[in-house]
Amino acid sequence: QVQLVESGGGLVQTGGSLRLSCVASGSITSINPMGWFRQAPGKERELVASFSSRGSANYADSVKGRFTISRDDAKNTVYLQMNSLKPEDTAIYYCNCKTGWGFRNDYWGQGTQVTVSS
């Protein structure tokens, strides 16, 4: 079992910054893929940024150059630094961790709200 707890969401003006944190507990190691997804009202959940099992980072085109994902394996924590925020970044942000054979098991955090005002 894996538990994920996110923090760091909030209300920010356009152009502002936020840093999200996700602390993982349970049976995970540095090779477990972890990342961030988001879901805006009326839209499907989408990938924002993630680390593969080999440690490479992947970003959605809409956030490239503005968001940075990082990971501290000693703390079992993954971060998402979000700069130059736009109103369209408004969503609930979810932390994700993949485990098991082929990393087919998905675990999700409870989500943290990010609201960007115009």
N, C-alpha and C positions, 0 to 999 in steps of 0.2 A: 504494500500500500504506500501511496505517496500523497502527502498533503502539501498544498501550495497556498501561500498566503501573500496576497498583493497589498501594496500600499503606495502612496504617493500621488494619487489622483487629486483632482480639484478643479477649481475655476480659475482660468487665466485669460488674459486679453490676447488678441491677435498679435503674433510676433513674440509672445512670451515663451517661457520654458518650463518644463516639468521633468522630474525624474521618477520613474516608476521602479519599484523594487518587488522582487518575488523571492520569498524564502521557501525552499523546499525541504521537506523532512521525509524520511523513509528510505527505502532501498534504491538509491540512485548513486551514480558515479559521474565522473566527468565526461563519459561518452554518451550519456543519455541526452538526446536532443531536447533542447528547451527553447522556448520562444514566446512571443507575444502575438496575440490576435486581438481584433477589435470587432465590435458589432454596434452599428449605428441604428437608430430607430427605423424599422421598416426594411432593413437591409440584412443580408446574410453575414455571418461571421467571416472575417477575412484575415489572412496572414499579414502581420505588420513587419516582423523581423524574427529571425530564428537562428539558432546554431545547429549545424548538423552534428552527427556523431563524430565526425572528424574535426570538428571545431571551426568549420568555415561558417561565416555569417551570410545570411541571405535577407534581402530587404524587398518590400513591395516598392514598385516604381514610384508610387505617390509619396513615399517618405525618404527616398534616397537623398543623401546630402543634408537632411534635416535631423534624422533620428539615428542614434547609435546604440546598438545592443552590446552589452558586455557581461562578463560572467566571472564570479569569484567562487571557484570550486571549494576553496577552504571554508567558505561560509555557506555553501550550497545556495547561492543567491545569483539571480540574473537581474540585470538592470536594463532599463530603456530610457536613455536620455533623449528628450524630445525638445528640439529647438525650433524657432521660427514657426510656431504653431499657427494653424489656420482653423477657421470655423469648421471646415470639413473634416478636421481631425476629431471632432466631438464624437464620443462613443464610449461604450463600456469596454475597457481593456482587460483581457484575460491572459493569464499566464498558462502556459501549456508545457507538459513534460511527457515524453514518450518512453515507455518501458517495454520489457518483455521481448520475446523472440521476434526479430525483425522490427522492433520498436513499434509494434502494432497496437499497444495499449496506450490510450490517451488519458491523461489526468489534467484536470482544470482547476484553477483557482476560482474564487467566488466573484472575481471581477472588481474593477475599480473605475469609477466614473471620471472621465476627463471631459470638461466642457470649456470650449474656447469661444469667447464672446467677440463679436465684431465691433 
